[in-house]
């Protein structure tokens, strides 16, 4: 079945990117430990730690979004949802994807491309620190993350349609 191959491909992409980006947590922790020791033990704070930490965290957070959607760990109001049948959950998910997810992530993708293009065009640098590192390459993560999340969202939407259209199940 071609749909199942597509779903498996999207899931494997989300698993791979989620696993790969999870290693940034180790880098982030080591960077923060280094900065803390430098600051408080040697009285020699770094000028680059703040920039590196928010860049690493943002990459981790954004690229990890598709994996988080795959493993159903995004926040949802479960008070009623958890008591619904599989078909009712599928219907709620379909409506949620159509009304909220696709417009928001589609906007993030389109505006992320524009935002990233402008950043590359001007060779944007961070203005919040003395170090002033270039940030255009980090802003490239925005449309990439939106694309990965959109892809996983499409897969989850298809799964919801399959769940809703299965025979012999009640609403």
C-alpha positions in Angstrom: 0.0 0.0 0.0 1.5 3.3 -1.1 0.0 5.3 1.7 1.6 3.1 4.3 5.0 3.5 2.6 4.5 7.3 2.8 3.6 7.1 6.4 6.6 4.9 7.2 8.9 7.2 5.3 7.6 10.3 7.2 7.8 8.5 10.5 11.4 7.4 9.8 12.4 11.0 8.9 10.9 12.3 12.1 12.6 9.5 14.2 15.9 10.2 12.5 15.8 14.0 12.9 14.5 13.7 16.5 17.3 11.3 17.4 20.0 13.3 15.7 18.9 16.6 17.2 18.6 15.1 20.7 22.4 14.9 20.8 22.4 18.7 20.8 21.1 18.5 24.4 24.5 17.0 25.4 26.3 19.8 23.6 24.0 22.3 25.3 24.6 20.9 28.8 28.4 20.8 28.3 28.4 24.4 27.0 26.4 25.6 30.0 28.6 23.7 32.5 31.7 25.2 30.8 30.2 28.7 31.1 29.1 28.2 34.7 32.6 26.9 35.7 34.3 29.7 33.8 32.1 32.4 35.3 32.0 31.3 39.0 35.2 29.3 39.5 37.6 31.3 37.3 35.7 34.6 37.3 36.0 34.6 33.5 32.5 34.7 31.9 32.3 33.9 28.2 30.9 36.4 25.7 29.5 33.6 23.5 27.6 31.3 25.9 24.3 33.1 25.8 24.2 33.1 22.0 25.2 29.5 21.6 22.8 28.3 24.3 19.7 30.0 22.7 20.7 28.8 19.2 21.2 25.2 20.3 18.0 25.2 22.4 16.0 26.7 19.5 17.3 24.1 17.1 16.6 21.3 19.6 13.1 22.6 20.2 12.1 23.3 16.6 13.6 20.3 14.8 12.3 18.0 17.7 8.7 19.1 17.0 8.1 16.6 14.3 9.4 13.7 16.5 7.2 15.0 19.4 4.2 14.9 17.1 5.1 11.4 16.0 5.2 10.1 19.6 2.0 12.0 20.5 3.7 14.1 23.2 2.4 17.5 22.2 0.1 19.2 24.7 -3.6 18.6 24.3 -6.6 19.0 26.6 -7.2 15.4 27.6 -10.1 16.0 30.0 -12.6 14.8 27.4 -10.5 13.5 24.6 -9.1 10.6 26.5 -12.7 9.3 27.1 -13.6 9.5 23.4 -13.8 6.4 21.1 -11.1 6.0 18.4 -13.5 7.5 15.8 -14.4 10.5 17.9 -10.7 11.1 18.6 -10.0 10.9 14.8 -12.8 13.4 14.1 -11.5 15.9 16.7 -8.0 15.5 15.3 -9.1 16.1 11.7 -10.9 19.2 12.7 -8.0 20.4 14.8 -5.5 19.8 12.0 -7.7 21.6 9.5 -8.6 24.6 11.7 -5.4 25.1 13.7 -2.4 22.9 12.7 -2.2 23.3 9.0 -2.8 27.1 8.9 -0.3 27.7 11.8 2.4 25.5 10.4 1.8 26.6 6.8 2.2 30.2 8.0 5.4 29.3 9.9 6.7 27.6 6.7 5.9 30.5 4.4 7.0 33.3 6.7 10.0 31.3 7.8 11.2 31.1 4.3 10.7 34.9 3.9 12.3 35.6 7.2 15.3 33.3 6.5 15.7 34.8 3.0 15.9 38.3 4.4 18.4 37.2 7.1 20.7 35.6 4.5 20.3 38.7 2.2 21.5 41.1 4.8 24.0 38.7 6.4 22.2 39.2 9.7 24.2 39.1 13.0 23.0 38.9 16.5 22.8 42.4 18.2 22.2 41.2 21.7 25.7 40.4 22.7 29.3 41.7 22.3 30.2 38.6 20.3 27.6 39.4 17.6 27.6 36.0 15.8 25.9 35.5 12.4 22.4 34.1 12.8 21.2 33.7 9.3 22.3 30.0 9.2 20.4 29.4 12.4 17.3 31.1 11.1 17.3 28.5 8.3 16.1 26.0 10.8 12.7 27.7 11.0 11.4 26.7 7.5 13.2 23.3 7.8 11.4 22.6 11.1 8.1 23.8 9.8 8.5 21.5 6.8 9.3 18.5 9.0 6.4 19.3 11.3 4.0 19.8 8.3 5.1 16.5 6.8 4.5 14.7 10.1 1.2 16.5 10.5 0.1 15.3 7.1 0.9 11.7 8.1 -1.0 12.1 11.4 -3.9 13.7 9.5 -4.0 10.7 7.1 -4.0 8.3 10.1 -6.9 10.2 11.5 -8.8 9.9 8.2 -8.0 6.1 8.2 -9.2 5.8 11.8 -12.4 7.7 11.0 -13.3 5.7 7.9 -12.6 2.2 9.3 -15.7 0.1 9.1 -17.6 -1.4 12.1 -16.8 1.3 14.6 -19.2 3.7 16.2 -19.0 7.4 16.7 
